[in-house]
Amino acid sequence: MHRGFALVPFLLAVCLAPPVARAQQDEPIVVSADHPRLFLRPARLRLLKRERERSSMRWQQFESLMAGNAPMPEPGFARALYYAVSGNSEAAKAAVAWALGSGGTDLRQLALVYDWCLPAMSETQQHALAARIQKRMADTAADPSIPAVRSRVLSAVALFDDVPQTPQKELERSVRQWWNGKIVAALKAGRDVIPRDDAYALLELFHAVRDTTNLDLREAAAGFFKDFPIEHLMSYYPAAFPGPENDYYIGAERTAAEPDLRLATLSRVADLAMVAFDVNAPETQVLQGWLMHDKFMLRGTLGAPYEFLWANPYQPGLSYYHVPLIYYNPDYGRLYVRSSWEDSAWWFGYFDGVMQRFSEGQLTVINARQLDKPVSFGEAVVCFGADTLRFQMTLAEEDAVFIVGLEPKRTYRVEVDDEEMYEAASDVGGILQVDDVPRGKPVGVRLSK
């Protein structure tokens, strides 16, 4: 059972956009778009140019960094974007010089410079940059990680008409063999092979493929990606973290370490890119409602270009306060619970075999063997089944009951006081949801193998 966003009644009336037509599996993957192809399709480029004309907050922040020659962590990306929107020839020259210089080793940025700065390049520069991109594609060809494949796909799209065969082969290999053959196959088998920290790289890949080939890669694993925005939202710790330029929400990590603001930046950027990818889905409309708070607007040298590129303050959003406080995904063994949508809320997460609790600004990794009785987390009562299979509890009317730490995919006999015994299986993460537990009185729940 998913106790997720799909259960919110008011959203049932929201109309979803029709899916993008999928190309036949036996048809070649062909890029059919003019430059700029990557992210800056005509509608988005018009939006960004209007933002410049209106001197919006996001444009002012981005322009101030560029005009002040601030040292940008991703100089090729930032300068090429500034040129594409403003037409500033000096920015284009700087982007091309970076791409052809000793620092130009990041394949993703090389592809963006090629695609966005093509009108400002000489024929010699174009050939030299295309050759450098091809070499980097070959050098990273054996890397199956999401960021590496993303970068090769962006490069293939950028070079598609200009370099014979290589881009076509890379797109075929990435979509047919890597995406459909490995990633989607793993997702359908119940293995989540998409780390949270790779979400933005994945969204860039989605945008590049759909915008230029009319292929929506999500369709091959539609169930997983329908839940993706809400799971991303529920896996944030509640309290805002104050950064040097802006506040951040921090995404759940396996270890309780000091927040990594680079990852926090890219997590917000992933949310923005998710909304831009599917503006009509209720799940992303909720995400849009979450994103449009000015204190979280990315203002630093890493985040400001992304914030300007992806944010759309004119896109209406839905209130995230309507999202249920429990998110349970039995397909991948994940459970997230919040007490409320306030920053002062406490939070519980069980994912990848890790249990965590966040309250009063502190993150705690929970050792299940130190907890011998059920714990109430607002609308959920969580029992820890690592050492005991007998539990006593008194439930409120809305409480859901979850037993975590069980053997994955194991069938148990479930016995609840005054109810008939039944069999139920734990999920791939060792979570079992117990149904039909009487409310308002002490009751015992017992499991046996």
C-alpha positions in Angstrom: 0.0 0.0 0.0 1.3 3.4 -0.9 0.0 6.0 1.6 1.2 8.7 -0.7 0.2 11.8 -2.7 -2.3 9.9 -4.9 -4.6 9.6 -1.9 -5.2 13.3 -1.6 -8.8 13.8 -2.7 -8.6 17.3 -4.1 -5.9 16.2 -6.6 -8.1 13.6 -8.3 -9.7 16.3 -10.3 -6.4 17.7 -11.7 -6.1 16.9 -15.4 -2.8 15.3 -16.4 -1.1 16.2 -19.7 -1.1 13.5 -22.3 2.1 11.5 -22.4 4.7 12.3 -25.0 4.6 9.8 -27.8 7.2 7.1 -27.6 9.2 6.1 -30.6 9.0 2.5 -31.7 11.8 0.4 -30.3 13.1 -0.6 -33.7 13.3 3.0 -34.9 16.6 4.8 -34.8 17.0 7.6 -32.2 17.3 10.8 -34.1 17.9 14.3 -32.8 15.5 16.7 -34.6 16.1 20.1 -33.1 18.1 23.2 -34.0 20.7 24.7 -31.7 20.5 25.5 -28.8 19.2 21.9 -28.2 20.1 21.4 -24.5 17.6 22.8 -22.1 17.2 26.1 -23.9 14.4 25.1 -26.2 12.5 28.1 -27.6 9.8 28.4 -24.9 12.4 28.4 -22.0 14.8 30.7 -23.8 12.0 33.2 -24.4 11.1 32.9 -20.6 14.7 33.6 -19.6 15.1 36.5 -22.0 11.9 38.0 -20.5 13.3 37.5 -17.1 16.3 39.6 -18.2 14.1 42.3 -19.7 12.1 42.4 -16.4 15.3 42.4 -14.4 13.9 39.7 -12.1 15.6 38.8 -8.8 17.1 35.7 -10.3 18.5 37.5 -13.3 19.9 40.3 -11.1 21.7 37.7 -8.9 23.1 35.8 -11.9 24.1 39.0 -13.8 25.8 40.5 -10.7 28.1 37.5 -10.4 28.9 37.5 -14.1 29.5 41.3 -14.3 31.7 41.1 -11.2 33.8 38.3 -12.7 33.1 36.1 -9.7 35.0 32.9 -9.8 32.4 30.4 -10.9 32.7 26.7 -10.0 31.3 25.8 -13.4 32.7 28.6 -15.7 31.8 27.0 -19.0 28.1 26.4 -18.0 27.7 29.9 -16.4 29.3 31.9 -19.2 27.6 30.0 -22.0 24.2 30.5 -20.3 24.9 34.2 -19.8 25.8 34.5 -23.5 22.7 32.6 -24.7 20.4 34.9 -22.8 22.1 38.2 -23.1 24.0 37.9 -26.3 27.2 39.2 -24.6 30.0 38.3 -26.9 32.7 38.6 -24.2 30.9 35.9 -22.2 30.9 33.6 -25.3 34.6 34.2 -25.9 35.4 33.4 -22.3 33.3 30.2 -22.4 34.9 29.0 -25.6 38.4 29.9 -24.3 37.7 27.9 -21.1 36.4 24.9 -23.2 39.5 24.9 -25.4 42.0 25.6 -22.6 43.6 23.4 -20.1 40.7 23.6 -17.7 38.1 22.3 -20.2 37.9 18.7 -19.1 34.3 18.5 -17.8 32.4 16.8 -20.7 29.0 18.1 -19.6 30.2 21.7 -19.7 32.0 21.2 -23.0 28.7 20.0 -24.5 26.8 23.0 -23.2 29.4 25.4 -24.5 29.4 23.8 -27.9 25.6 23.9 -28.1 25.0 27.3 -26.7 28.0 29.2 -28.1 28.0 27.8 -31.6 27.1 31.1 -33.3 30.1 32.8 -31.6 32.7 30.1 -32.6 34.9 30.2 -35.6 35.0 27.0 -37.8 38.4 26.2 -36.4 37.1 26.5 -32.8 34.0 24.4 -33.6 36.1 21.6 -35.0 38.6 21.7 -32.1 35.9 21.6 -29.5 34.0 18.8 -31.3 37.2 16.8 -31.3 37.8 17.4 -27.6 34.3 16.3 -26.8 34.6 13.1 -28.8 37.9 12.3 -27.0 36.3 12.8 -23.6 33.3 10.7 -24.7 35.7 7.9 -25.6 37.7 8.3 -22.4 34.6 7.9 -20.2 32.8 5.3 -22.3 33.2 2.6 -19.7 31.7 4.6 -16.9 28.1 3.4 -16.3 27.2 6.0 -13.6 24.3 8.3 -14.1 26.4 11.5 -14.3 28.8 10.0 -16.8 26.0 8.7 -19.1 24.2 12.0 -18.8 27.4 13.8 -20.0 27.8 11.5 -22.9 24.2 11.9 -23.9 24.4 15.7 -23.7 27.5 15.5 -25.9 25.8 13.2 -28.4 22.9 15.6 -28.7 25.1 18.6 -29.1 27.2 17.0 -31.9 24.5 15.0 -33.6 24.6 16.7 -37.0 28.2 17.6 -37.0 30.1 14.3 -36.3 29.2 11.2 -38.3 28.0 8.1 -36.5 29.5 8.6 -33.0 26.5 10.6 -31.5 23.9 8.2 -33.0 25.7 5.2 -31.5 26.0 6.8 -28.1 22.3 7.6 -28.0 21.4 4.1 -29.0 23.7 2.6 -26.5 22.6 4.9 -23.6 18.9 4.5 -24.3 18.6 0.9 -25.4 21.4 -0.9 -23.5 22.0 1.3 -20.4 18.6 2.8 -19.7 16.2 0.1 -20.8 18.5 -2.9 -20.4 20.0 -2.0 -17.0 18.4 0.8 -15.1 14.7 0.1 -15.9 15.3 -3.6 -15.5 16.7 -3.1 -12.1 13.8 -0.7 -11.1 11.2 -3.3 -12.2 13.0 -5.9 -10.1 12.6 -3.7 -7.0 16.2 -2.4 -6.9 16.5 1.4 -6.7 19.7 2.1 -8.7 19.1 5.9 -8.8 20.9 7.5 -5.8 19.2 10.6 -4.5 22.4 12.6 -5.1 22.2 11.7 -8.8 18.7 13.1 -9.3 19.8 16.3 -11.1 22.0 14.4 -13.5 19.1 12.2 -14.3 16.8 15.1 -14.9 19.3 16.7 -17.3 19.4 13.4 -19.2 15.6 13.3 -19.3 15.4 16.9 -20.6 18.1 16.4 -23.3 16.4 13.2 -24.7 12.8 14.3 -24.6 13.5 17.8 -25.9 15.4 16.6 -29.0 14.1 13.1 -29.7 10.5 13.1 -28.3 11.4 10.1 -26.1 10.2 10.3 -22.5 12.4 7.8 -20.7 10.2 7.8 -17.6 7.5 5.8 -19.4 9.5 2.6 -19.2 9.2 2.8 -15.3 6.1 5.0 -15.0 5.2 3.9 -11.4 8.6 4.7 -10.0 8.8 8.2 -11.6 5.2 9.0 -10.7 6.2 8.9 -7.0 9.6 10.4 -7.6 8.8 14.1 -6.8 6.9 13.2 -3.6 9.5 10.8 -2.4 12.1 13.6 -3.0 10.0 16.0 -1.0 9.4 13.6 1.9 13.1 12.7 2.2 14.1 16.2 3.2 14.9 16.8 6.9 12.4 19.4 8.2 14.5 22.2 9.6 16.0 24.8 7.2 19.8 25.0 7.2 21.2 28.5 7.1 23.9 28.8 4.4 26.2 31.8 3.6 24.0 33.1 0.8 20.6 31.4 1.3 18.8 28.7 3.4 18.7 25.1 2.3 16.7 22.0 3.0 19.0 19.0 3.4 18.1 15.7 1.8 18.4 12.5 3.7 21.8 10.8 3.7 22.8 7.4 5.1 25.3 9.0 7.6 24.7 11.8 10.0 27.4 14.1 8.8 27.8 17.8 8.4 25.4 19.0 5.6 27.1 19.1 2.2 25.9 22.4 0.6 26.9 21.3 -2.8 24.6 18.3 -2.6 21.9 20.5 -1.0 22.2 22.9 -4.0 21.9 20.2 -6.6 18.9 18.7 -4.7 17.0 22.0 -5.0 18.1 22.2 -8.7 16.8 18.7 -9.3 13.4 19.8 -7.8 13.3 22.8 -10.1 14.2 20.7 -13.2 11.5 18.1 -12.2 8.9 20.9 -12.2 10.2 22.1 -15.6 10.0 18.6 -17.0 6.3 18.0 -16.2 4.5 21.2 -15.2 1.0 19.6 -15.3 1.4 16.6 -12.9 -0.1 17.2 -9.4 3.1 15.8 -7.8 5.3 18.4 -9.5 2.8 21.2 -8.8 3.2 20.4 -5.1 6.9 20.5 -5.6 6.5 23.9 -7.2 4.6 25.1 -4.1 7.5 23.9 -2.0 10.2 25.7 -4.1 8.8 29.2 -4.3 10.1 30.7 -1.1 12.6 33.4 -1.6 14.8 32.5 1.3 15.7 29.3 -0.5 16.5 31.0 -3.8 20.1 29.9 -4.7 22.4 33.0 -4.7 25.9 31.5 -4.6 28.3 31.0 -7.5 27.3 27.4 -7.9 23.6 27.7 -7.6 22.6 31.0 -9.1 23.0 30.0 -12.8 20.9 26.9 -12.1 18.3 28.9 -10.2 18.0 31.3 -13.2 17.9 28.5 -15.7 15.2 26.3 -14.2 13.0 28.3 -11.8 9.7 29.6 -13.2 8.0 31.9 -10.6 5.0 32.3 -12.9 4.2 28.6 -12.8 1.3 28.0 -10.3 1.9 25.5 -7.5 -0.2 23.5 -5.1 0.2 23.7 -1.4 2.4 20.9 0.0 0.4 21.0 3.2 -2.1 18.7 1.5 0.6 16.0 1.1 0.0 13.1 3.6 2.5 13.0 6.4 3.3 9.3 5.8 5.0 8.1 2.6 5.5 4.4 2.3 6.9 2.7 -0.8 6.8 -1.1 -0.5 8.3 -1.6 -3.9 11.7 -0.2 -2.7 11.4 -0.6 1.1 11.2 3.1 2.1 9.2 4.8 4.8 9.2 8.5 5.7 7.0 10.2 8.4 6.7 13.8 9.4 4.7 15.3 12.3 3.8 18.3 10.2 5.0 20.5 7.4 6.4 23.1 9.7 10.2 23.6 10.0 9.9 22.6 13.6 8.5 19.2 12.7 10.2 16.0 13.7 10.8 13.4 11.0 11.5 9.6 10.7 13.1 7.8 7.8 13.8 4.2 7.1 15.6 3.7 3.8 18.5 1.5 2.5 18.5 -0.4 5.8 19.1 2.9 7.8 16.8 4.3 10.5 17.0 8.0 11.3 15.1 10.5 13.4 15.3 14.3 13.1 13.9 16.5 15.9 14.8 19.9 17.4 17.4 20.4 14.7 19.3 17.2 15.5 19.7 14.1 13.3 20.0 10.7 15.1 20.7 7.3 13.6 18.5 4.8 15.4 19.9 1.5 16.5 16.8 -0.8 16.4 18.2 -3.1 19.1 18.1 -0.3 21.6 14.3 0.1 21.1 12.2 -2.6 22.6 8.7 -1.0 22.3 6.7 0.8 19.6 7.4 4.5 19.0 4.7 6.9 17.9 5.7 9.3 15.1 2.5 11.4 14.8 0.2 9.4 12.4 2.5 6.3 12.4 3.4 3.8 15.0 6.7 2.2 14.2 7.8 -1.2 15.7 11.3 -2.5 15.5 11.4 -6.1 14.6 15.2 -6.8 14.8 15.0 -8.7 18.1 11.3 -9.1 19.0 8.1 -10.0 17.2 5.7 -9.2 20.0 4.4 -5.6 20.4 1.9 -3.8 22.7 0.4 -0.5 21.5 -2.6 1.8 21.8 -3.5 3.5 18.5 -5.3 6.8 17.8 -7.9 6.8 15.0 -5.5 7.8 12.2 -2.5 5.8 13.2 -0.8 3.4 10.7 1.3 0.6 12.0 4.7 -0.4 10.5 7.1 -3.0 11.6 10.7 -2.4 10.3 13.9 -4.3 10.5 12.4 -7.6 9.5 13.9 -10.1 7.0 13.2 -8.7 3.5 10.5 -10.5 1.4 9.7 -12.9 4.2 6.2 -14.2 4.8 5.0 -13.8 8.4 1.9 -14.9 10.3 0.3 -11.9 11.8 -1.9 -12.2 14.9 -3.7 -9.1 16.3 -5.7 -9.3 19.5 -9.4 -10.0 18.8 -8.7 -10.4 15.0 -8.2 -13.4 12.8 -4.6 -14.4 12.1 -3.4 -13.8 8.5 -0.2 -14.0 6.5 1.6 -11.0 5.1 5.1 -10.5 3.5 7.6 -7.9 4.4 8.9 -5.8 1.5 12.3 -5.6 0.0 13.5 -3.3 2.8 12.1 -5.5 5.6 9.1 -3.3 6.3 5.6 -4.8 7.0 2.5 -2.7 7.3 0.0 -4.2 9.7 -3.7 -3.5 8.9 -6.9 -3.7 10.9 -5.4 -3.0 14.3 -8.2 -1.9 16.8 -8.1 1.7 17.8 -8.5 3.4 21.2 -7.5 0.5 23.5 -4.4 -1.5 24.4 -3.8 -4.2 21.8 -1.1 -6.8 21.1 0.4 -7.6 17.8 2.5 -10.8 17.2 4.4 -12.1 14.3 5.7 -15.6 13.7 7.6 -17.1 10.8 
